[in-house]
Amino acid sequence: MAVKTREKEFKSKPAKEQTKLGTDIRTAAKNNDVQRVEQLLQDGVVPSLADKDGWTALICAGEAGATETCTLLLQYGADPKGVLKLGEYGMTALHFAARKGHVETAKVLAPVSDLNLKNHQGRTAKEVAKAEGHKDVEKICRPAKKKE
């Protein structure tokens, strides 16, 4: 199902149902419950649905190191450039994976992420990984060198 069609259909649901489904997919993503996330997506839940603070299922999965869930969400069109709006604003799924040292998750997220995005502290995901001592993730989050 196309992302726009999915969003239109989802928005036609009652607000309470949208809120519950959003909570359900974020919780399932955080727990790396791939089957539940897939079922919710097949039922029409928007993959980049955010709560009031900006938390999406992909950000929850990135923070938890839920690699399989990240892969699934991306296949359904989740936005890897989605950022938190409150609290640790500017943090993406990749920033959280970098902070926690989730190597495999970073390998999935880095190729589709904007590696130059900066968080509330003015740090890229690479700089977050470096600050936390995760050298392996730091290498994954290094932007490709521009060709002369």
MODELLER restraints for C-alpha pairs under 7 A, 6 or more apart:
rsr = mdl.restraints
at = mdl.atoms
rsr.add(forms.Gaussian(group=physical.xy_distance, feature=features.Distance(at['CA:3:A'], at['CA:77:A']), mean=6.62, stdev=0.5))
rsr.add(forms.Gaussian(group=physical.xy_distance, feature=features.Distance(at['CA:6:A'], at['CA:44:A']), mean=5.89, stdev=0.5))
rsr.add(forms.Gaussian(group=physical.xy_distance, feature=features.Distance(at['CA:6:A'], at['CA:46:A']), mean=6.37, stdev=0.5))
rsr.add(forms.Gaussian(group=physical.xy_distance, feature=features.Distance(at['CA:7:A'], at['CA:46:A']), mean=5.87, stdev=0.5))
rsr.add(forms.Gaussian(group=physical.xy_distance, feature=features.Distance(at['CA:10:A'], at['CA:44:A']), mean=6.38, stdev=0.5))
rsr.add(forms.Gaussian(group=physical.xy_distance, feature=features.Distance(at['CA:10:A'], at['CA:45:A']), mean=6.38, stdev=0.5))
rsr.add(forms.Gaussian(group=physical.xy_distance, feature=features.Distance(at['CA:10:A'], at['CA:46:A']), mean=6.86, stdev=0.5))
rsr.add(forms.Gaussian(group=physical.xy_distance, feature=features.Distance(at['CA:21:A'], at['CA:45:A']), mean=6.86, stdev=0.5))
rsr.add(forms.Gaussian(group=physical.xy_distance, feature=features.Distance(at['CA:22:A'], at['CA:49:A']), mean=6.24, stdev=0.5))
rsr.add(forms.Gaussian(group=physical.xy_distance, feature=features.Distance(at['CA:25:A'], at['CA:37:A']), mean=5.74, stdev=0.5))
rsr.add(forms.Gaussian(group=physical.xy_distance, feature=features.Distance(at['CA:25:A'], at['CA:40:A']), mean=6.63, stdev=0.5))
rsr.add(forms.Gaussian(group=physical.xy_distance, feature=features.Distance(at['CA:25:A'], at['CA:57:A']), mean=6.06, stdev=0.5))
rsr.add(forms.Gaussian(group=physical.xy_distance, feature=features.Distance(at['CA:26:A'], at['CA:56:A']), mean=6.34, stdev=0.5))
rsr.add(forms.Gaussian(group=physical.xy_distance, feature=features.Distance(at['CA:26:A'], at['CA:57:A']), mean=4.25, stdev=0.5))
rsr.add(forms.Gaussian(group=physical.xy_distance, feature=features.Distance(at['CA:26:A'], at['CA:60:A']), mean=6.20, stdev=0.5))
rsr.add(forms.Gaussian(group=physical.xy_distance, feature=features.Distance(at['CA:28:A'], at['CA:36:A']), mean=6.20, stdev=0.5))
rsr.add(forms.Gaussian(group=physical.xy_distance, feature=features.Distance(at['CA:28:A'], at['CA:37:A']), mean=5.86, stdev=0.5))
rsr.add(forms.Gaussian(group=physical.xy_distance, feature=features.Distance(at['CA:29:A'], at['CA:37:A']), mean=6.36, stdev=0.5))
rsr.add(forms.Gaussian(group=physical.xy_distance, feature=features.Distance(at['CA:29:A'], at['CA:57:A']), mean=5.47, stdev=0.5))
rsr.add(forms.Gaussian(group=physical.xy_distance, feature=features.Distance(at['CA:29:A'], at['CA:60:A']), mean=6.11, stdev=0.5))
rsr.add(forms.Gaussian(group=physical.xy_distance, feature=features.Distance(at['CA:29:A'], at['CA:61:A']), mean=4.94, stdev=0.5))
rsr.add(forms.Gaussian(group=physical.xy_distance, feature=features.Distance(at['CA:29:A'], at['CA:69:A']), mean=6.07, stdev=0.5))
rsr.add(forms.Gaussian(group=physical.xy_distance, feature=features.Distance(at['CA:30:A'], at['CA:60:A']), mean=4.94, stdev=0.5))
rsr.add(forms.Gaussian(group=physical.xy_distance, feature=features.Distance(at['CA:30:A'], at['CA:61:A']), mean=4.83, stdev=0.5))
rsr.add(forms.Gaussian(group=physical.xy_distance, feature=features.Distance(at['CA:30:A'], at['CA:64:A']), mean=5.61, stdev=0.5))
rsr.add(forms.Gaussian(group=physical.xy_distance, feature=features.Distance(at['CA:30:A'], at['CA:66:A']), mean=6.95, stdev=0.5))
rsr.add(forms.Gaussian(group=physical.xy_distance, feature=features.Distance(at['CA:32:A'], at['CA:61:A']), mean=6.73, stdev=0.5))
rsr.add(forms.Gaussian(group=physical.xy_distance, feature=features.Distance(at['CA:32:A'], at['CA:66:A']), mean=4.97, stdev=0.5))
rsr.add(forms.Gaussian(group=physical.xy_distance, feature=features.Distance(at['CA:32:A'], at['CA:69:A']), mean=5.73, stdev=0.5))
rsr.add(forms.Gaussian(group=physical.xy_distance, feature=features.Distance(at['CA:34:A'], at['CA:68:A']), mean=6.80, stdev=0.5))
rsr.add(forms.Gaussian(group=physical.xy_distance, feature=features.Distance(at['CA:34:A'], at['CA:69:A']), mean=5.41, stdev=0.5))
rsr.add(forms.Gaussian(group=physical.xy_distance, feature=features.Distance(at['CA:41:A'], at['CA:47:A']), mean=6.79, stdev=0.5))
rsr.add(forms.Gaussian(group=physical.xy_distance, feature=features.Distance(at['CA:47:A'], at['CA:57:A']), mean=6.87, stdev=0.5))
rsr.add(forms.Gaussian(group=physical.xy_distance, feature=features.Distance(at['CA:47:A'], at['CA:73:A']), mean=6.09, stdev=0.5))
rsr.add(forms.Gaussian(group=physical.xy_distance, feature=features.Distance(at['CA:47:A'], at['CA:76:A']), mean=6.48, stdev=0.5))
rsr.add(forms.Gaussian(group=physical.xy_distance, feature=features.Distance(at['CA:47:A'], at['CA:77:A']), mean=6.50, stdev=0.5))
rsr.add(forms.Gaussian(group=physical.xy_distance, feature=features.Distance(at['CA:47:A'], at['CA:78:A']), mean=4.89, stdev=0.5))
rsr.add(forms.Gaussian(group=physical.xy_distance, feature=features.Distance(at['CA:48:A'], at['CA:56:A']), mean=5.64, stdev=0.5))
rsr.add(forms.Gaussian(group=physical.xy_distance, feature=features.Distance(at['CA:48:A'], at['CA:57:A']), mean=6.73, stdev=0.5))
rsr.add(forms.Gaussian(group=physical.xy_distance, feature=features.Distance(at['CA:48:A'], at['CA:78:A']), mean=4.87, stdev=0.5))
rsr.add(forms.Gaussian(group=physical.xy_distance, feature=features.Distance(at['CA:48:A'], at['CA:79:A']), mean=5.94, stdev=0.5))
rsr.add(forms.Gaussian(group=physical.xy_distance, feature=features.Distance(at['CA:49:A'], at['CA:56:A']), mean=5.69, stdev=0.5))
rsr.add(forms.Gaussian(group=physical.xy_distance, feature=features.Distance(at['CA:50:A'], at['CA:56:A']), mean=4.50, stdev=0.5))
rsr.add(forms.Gaussian(group=physical.xy_distance, feature=features.Distance(at['CA:53:A'], at['CA:84:A']), mean=6.01, stdev=0.5))
rsr.add(forms.Gaussian(group=physical.xy_distance, feature=features.Distance(at['CA:53:A'], at['CA:85:A']), mean=5.31, stdev=0.5))
rsr.add(forms.Gaussian(group=physical.xy_distance, feature=features.Distance(at['CA:53:A'], at['CA:86:A']), mean=5.04, stdev=0.5))
rsr.add(forms.Gaussian(group=physical.xy_distance, feature=features.Distance(at['CA:54:A'], at['CA:83:A']), mean=6.32, stdev=0.5))
rsr.add(forms.Gaussian(group=physical.xy_distance, feature=features.Distance(at['CA:54:A'], at['CA:84:A']), mean=4.32, stdev=0.5))
rsr.add(forms.Gaussian(group=physical.xy_distance, feature=features.Distance(at['CA:54:A'], at['CA:85:A']), mean=5.14, stdev=0.5))
rsr.add(forms.Gaussian(group=physical.xy_distance, feature=features.Distance(at['CA:55:A'], at['CA:84:A']), mean=5.90, stdev=0.5))
rsr.add(forms.Gaussian(group=physical.xy_distance, feature=features.Distance(at['CA:58:A'], at['CA:70:A']), mean=5.83, stdev=0.5))
rsr.add(forms.Gaussian(group=physical.xy_distance, feature=features.Distance(at['CA:58:A'], at['CA:73:A']), mean=6.54, stdev=0.5))
rsr.add(forms.Gaussian(group=physical.xy_distance, feature=features.Distance(at['CA:58:A'], at['CA:78:A']), mean=6.80, stdev=0.5))
rsr.add(forms.Gaussian(group=physical.xy_distance, feature=features.Distance(at['CA:58:A'], at['CA:93:A']), mean=6.03, stdev=0.5))
rsr.add(forms.Gaussian(group=physical.xy_distance, feature=features.Distance(at['CA:59:A'], at['CA:92:A']), mean=6.13, stdev=0.5))
rsr.add(forms.Gaussian(group=physical.xy_distance, feature=features.Distance(at['CA:59:A'], at['CA:93:A']), mean=3.97, stdev=0.5))
rsr.add(forms.Gaussian(group=physical.xy_distance, feature=features.Distance(at['CA:61:A'], at['CA:69:A']), mean=6.36, stdev=0.5))
rsr.add(forms.Gaussian(group=physical.xy_distance, feature=features.Distance(at['CA:61:A'], at['CA:70:A']), mean=5.95, stdev=0.5))
rsr.add(forms.Gaussian(group=physical.xy_distance, feature=features.Distance(at['CA:62:A'], at['CA:70:A']), mean=6.71, stdev=0.5))
rsr.add(forms.Gaussian(group=physical.xy_distance, feature=features.Distance(at['CA:62:A'], at['CA:93:A']), mean=4.57, stdev=0.5))
rsr.add(forms.Gaussian(group=physical.xy_distance, feature=features.Distance(at['CA:62:A'], at['CA:94:A']), mean=6.25, stdev=0.5))
rsr.add(forms.Gaussian(group=physical.xy_distance, feature=features.Distance(at['CA:62:A'], at['CA:96:A']), mean=5.97, stdev=0.5))
rsr.add(forms.Gaussian(group=physical.xy_distance, feature=features.Distance(at['CA:62:A'], at['CA:97:A']), mean=5.02, stdev=0.5))
rsr.add(forms.Gaussian(group=physical.xy_distance, feature=features.Distance(at['CA:62:A'], at['CA:105:A']), mean=6.49, stdev=0.5))
rsr.add(forms.Gaussian(group=physical.xy_distance, feature=features.Distance(at['CA:63:A'], at['CA:93:A']), mean=6.39, stdev=0.5))
rsr.add(forms.Gaussian(group=physical.xy_distance, feature=features.Distance(at['CA:63:A'], at['CA:96:A']), mean=4.63, stdev=0.5))
rsr.add(forms.Gaussian(group=physical.xy_distance, feature=features.Distance(at['CA:63:A'], at['CA:97:A']), mean=5.09, stdev=0.5))
rsr.add(forms.Gaussian(group=physical.xy_distance, feature=features.Distance(at['CA:63:A'], at['CA:100:A']), mean=6.86, stdev=0.5))
rsr.add(forms.Gaussian(group=physical.xy_distance, feature=features.Distance(at['CA:65:A'], at['CA:97:A']), mean=6.20, stdev=0.5))
rsr.add(forms.Gaussian(group=physical.xy_distance, feature=features.Distance(at['CA:65:A'], at['CA:102:A']), mean=5.32, stdev=0.5))
rsr.add(forms.Gaussian(group=physical.xy_distance, feature=features.Distance(at['CA:65:A'], at['CA:105:A']), mean=5.61, stdev=0.5))
rsr.add(forms.Gaussian(group=physical.xy_distance, feature=features.Distance(at['CA:66:A'], at['CA:105:A']), mean=6.70, stdev=0.5))
rsr.add(forms.Gaussian(group=physical.xy_distance, feature=features.Distance(at['CA:67:A'], at['CA:104:A']), mean=6.38, stdev=0.5))
rsr.add(forms.Gaussian(group=physical.xy_distance, feature=features.Distance(at['CA:67:A'], at['CA:105:A']), mean=4.57, stdev=0.5))
rsr.add(forms.Gaussian(group=physical.xy_distance, feature=features.Distance(at['CA:71:A'], at['CA:108:A']), mean=6.67, stdev=0.5))
rsr.add(forms.Gaussian(group=physical.xy_distance, feature=features.Distance(at['CA:80:A'], at['CA:93:A']), mean=6.72, stdev=0.5))
rsr.add(forms.Gaussian(group=physical.xy_distance, feature=features.Distance(at['CA:80:A'], at['CA:109:A']), mean=6.99, stdev=0.5))
rsr.add(forms.Gaussian(group=physical.xy_distance, feature=features.Distance(at['CA:80:A'], at['CA:112:A']), mean=6.50, stdev=0.5))
rsr.add(forms.Gaussian(group=physical.xy_distance, feature=features.Distance(at['CA:80:A'], at['CA:113:A']), mean=5.46, stdev=0.5))
rsr.add(forms.Gaussian(group=physical.xy_distance, feature=features.Distance(at['CA:81:A'], at['CA:92:A']), mean=6.38, stdev=0.5))
rsr.add(forms.Gaussian(group=physical.xy_distance, feature=features.Distance(at['CA:81:A'], at['CA:113:A']), mean=5.91, stdev=0.5))
rsr.add(forms.Gaussian(group=physical.xy_distance, feature=features.Distance(at['CA:81:A'], at['CA:114:A']), mean=6.45, stdev=0.5))
rsr.add(forms.Gaussian(group=physical.xy_distance, feature=features.Distance(at['CA:82:A'], at['CA:92:A']), mean=5.96, stdev=0.5))
rsr.add(forms.Gaussian(group=physical.xy_distance, feature=features.Distance(at['CA:83:A'], at['CA:89:A']), mean=6.67, stdev=0.5))
rsr.add(forms.Gaussian(group=physical.xy_distance, feature=features.Distance(at['CA:83:A'], at['CA:90:A']), mean=4.97, stdev=0.5))
rsr.add(forms.Gaussian(group=physical.xy_distance, feature=features.Distance(at['CA:83:A'], at['CA:91:A']), mean=5.25, stdev=0.5))
rsr.add(forms.Gaussian(group=physical.xy_distance, feature=features.Distance(at['CA:83:A'], at['CA:92:A']), mean=4.76, stdev=0.5))
rsr.add(forms.Gaussian(group=physical.xy_distance, feature=features.Distance(at['CA:84:A'], at['CA:90:A']), mean=5.36, stdev=0.5))
rsr.add(forms.Gaussian(group=physical.xy_distance, feature=features.Distance(at['CA:84:A'], at['CA:91:A']), mean=5.52, stdev=0.5))
rsr.add(forms.Gaussian(group=physical.xy_distance, feature=features.Distance(at['CA:84:A'], at['CA:92:A']), mean=6.80, stdev=0.5))
rsr.add(forms.Gaussian(group=physical.xy_distance, feature=features.Distance(at['CA:88:A'], at['CA:120:A']), mean=6.05, stdev=0.5))
rsr.add(forms.Gaussian(group=physical.xy_distance, feature=features.Distance(at['CA:89:A'], at['CA:119:A']), mean=6.30, stdev=0.5))
rsr.add(forms.Gaussian(group=physical.xy_distance, feature=features.Distance(at['CA:89:A'], at['CA:120:A']), mean=5.32, stdev=0.5))
rsr.add(forms.Gaussian(group=physical.xy_distance, feature=features.Distance(at['CA:90:A'], at['CA:118:A']), mean=6.34, stdev=0.5))
rsr.add(forms.Gaussian(group=physical.xy_distance, feature=features.Distance(at['CA:90:A'], at['CA:119:A']), mean=3.97, stdev=0.5))
rsr.add(forms.Gaussian(group=physical.xy_distance, feature=features.Distance(at['CA:90:A'], at['CA:120:A']), mean=5.38, stdev=0.5))
rsr.add(forms.Gaussian(group=physical.xy_distance, feature=features.Distance(at['CA:91:A'], at['CA:119:A']), mean=4.98, stdev=0.5))
rsr.add(forms.Gaussian(group=physical.xy_distance, feature=features.Distance(at['CA:94:A'], at['CA:106:A']), mean=6.08, stdev=0.5))
rsr.add(forms.Gaussian(group=physical.xy_distance, feature=features.Distance(at['CA:94:A'], at['CA:109:A']), mean=5.89, stdev=0.5))
rsr.add(forms.Gaussian(group=physical.xy_distance, feature=features.Distance(at['CA:94:A'], at['CA:110:A']), mean=6.63, stdev=0.5))
rsr.add(forms.Gaussian(group=physical.xy_distance, feature=features.Distance(at['CA:94:A'], at['CA:125:A']), mean=6.23, stdev=0.5))
rsr.add(forms.Gaussian(group=physical.xy_distance, feature=features.Distance(at['CA:95:A'], at['CA:125:A']), mean=4.48, stdev=0.5))
rsr.add(forms.Gaussian(group=physical.xy_distance, feature=features.Distance(at['CA:95:A'], at['CA:128:A']), mean=6.67, stdev=0.5))
rsr.add(forms.Gaussian(group=physical.xy_distance, feature=features.Distance(at['CA:97:A'], at['CA:105:A']), mean=6.42, stdev=0.5))
rsr.add(forms.Gaussian(group=physical.xy_distance, feature=features.Distance(at['CA:97:A'], at['CA:106:A']), mean=5.89, stdev=0.5))
rsr.add(forms.Gaussian(group=physical.xy_distance, feature=features.Distance(at['CA:98:A'], at['CA:106:A']), mean=6.63, stdev=0.5))
rsr.add(forms.Gaussian(group=physical.xy_distance, feature=features.Distance(at['CA:98:A'], at['CA:125:A']), mean=5.89, stdev=0.5))
rsr.add(forms.Gaussian(group=physical.xy_distance, feature=features.Distance(at['CA:98:A'], at['CA:128:A']), mean=6.23, stdev=0.5))
rsr.add(forms.Gaussian(group=physical.xy_distance, feature=features.Distance(at['CA:98:A'], at['CA:129:A']), mean=4.68, stdev=0.5))
rsr.add(forms.Gaussian(group=physical.xy_distance, feature=features.Distance(at['CA:98:A'], at['CA:137:A']), mean=5.95, stdev=0.5))
rsr.add(forms.Gaussian(group=physical.xy_distance, feature=features.Distance(at['CA:99:A'], at['CA:128:A']), mean=5.67, stdev=0.5))
rsr.add(forms.Gaussian(group=physical.xy_distance, feature=features.Distance(at['CA:99:A'], at['CA:129:A']), mean=5.26, stdev=0.5))
rsr.add(forms.Gaussian(group=physical.xy_distance, feature=features.Distance(at['CA:99:A'], at['CA:132:A']), mean=6.12, stdev=0.5))
rsr.add(forms.Gaussian(group=physical.xy_distance, feature=features.Distance(at['CA:101:A'], at['CA:129:A']), mean=6.88, stdev=0.5))
rsr.add(forms.Gaussian(group=physical.xy_distance, feature=features.Distance(at['CA:101:A'], at['CA:134:A']), mean=5.51, stdev=0.5))
rsr.add(forms.Gaussian(group=physical.xy_distance, feature=features.Distance(at['CA:101:A'], at['CA:137:A']), mean=6.20, stdev=0.5))
rsr.add(forms.Gaussian(group=physical.xy_distance, feature=features.Distance(at['CA:103:A'], at['CA:136:A']), mean=6.83, stdev=0.5))
rsr.add(forms.Gaussian(group=physical.xy_distance, feature=features.Distance(at['CA:103:A'], at['CA:137:A']), mean=5.44, stdev=0.5))
rsr.add(forms.Gaussian(group=physical.xy_distance, feature=features.Distance(at['CA:106:A'], at['CA:137:A']), mean=6.59, stdev=0.5))
rsr.add(forms.Gaussian(group=physical.xy_distance, feature=features.Distance(at['CA:106:A'], at['CA:140:A']), mean=6.79, stdev=0.5))
rsr.add(forms.Gaussian(group=physical.xy_distance, feature=features.Distance(at['CA:107:A'], at['CA:140:A']), mean=6.41, stdev=0.5))
rsr.add(forms.Gaussian(group=physical.xy_distance, feature=features.Distance(at['CA:110:A'], at['CA:140:A']), mean=6.77, stdev=0.5))
rsr.add(forms.Gaussian(group=physical.xy_distance, feature=features.Distance(at['CA:110:A'], at['CA:141:A']), mean=5.88, stdev=0.5))
rsr.add(forms.Gaussian(group=physical.xy_distance, feature=features.Distance(at['CA:115:A'], at['CA:124:A']), mean=6.60, stdev=0.5))
rsr.add(forms.Gaussian(group=physical.xy_distance, feature=features.Distance(at['CA:115:A'], at['CA:125:A']), mean=6.70, stdev=0.5))
rsr.add(forms.Gaussian(group=physical.xy_distance, feature=features.Distance(at['CA:115:A'], at['CA:141:A']), mean=6.43, stdev=0.5))
rsr.add(forms.Gaussian(group=physical.xy_distance, feature=features.Distance(at['CA:115:A'], at['CA:143:A']), mean=5.82, stdev=0.5))
rsr.add(forms.Gaussian(group=physical.xy_distance, feature=features.Distance(at['CA:116:A'], at['CA:124:A']), mean=5.82, stdev=0.5))
rsr.add(forms.Gaussian(group=physical.xy_distance, feature=features.Distance(at['CA:117:A'], at['CA:124:A']), mean=5.62, stdev=0.5))
rsr.add(forms.Gaussian(group=physical.xy_distance, feature=features.Distance(at['CA:118:A'], at['CA:124:A']), mean=4.54, stdev=0.5))
rsr.add(forms.Gaussian(group=physical.xy_distance, feature=features.Distance(at['CA:125:A'], at['CA:141:A']), mean=6.24, stdev=0.5))
rsr.add(forms.Gaussian(group=physical.xy_distance, feature=features.Distance(at['CA:126:A'], at['CA:138:A']), mean=4.72, stdev=0.5))
rsr.add(forms.Gaussian(group=physical.xy_distance, feature=features.Distance(at['CA:126:A'], at['CA:141:A']), mean=4.83, stdev=0.5))
rsr.add(forms.Gaussian(group=physical.xy_distance, feature=features.Distance(at['CA:126:A'], at['CA:142:A']), mean=5.94, stdev=0.5))
rsr.add(forms.Gaussian(group=physical.xy_distance, feature=features.Distance(at['CA:129:A'], at['CA:135:A']), mean=6.84, stdev=0.5))
rsr.add(forms.Gaussian(group=physical.xy_distance, feature=features.Distance(at['CA:129:A'], at['CA:137:A']), mean=6.06, stdev=0.5))
rsr.add(forms.Gaussian(group=physical.xy_distance, feature=features.Distance(at['CA:129:A'], at['CA:138:A']), mean=5.08, stdev=0.5))
rsr.add(forms.Gaussian(group=physical.xy_distance, feature=features.Distance(at['CA:130:A'], at['CA:138:A']), mean=5.72, stdev=0.5))
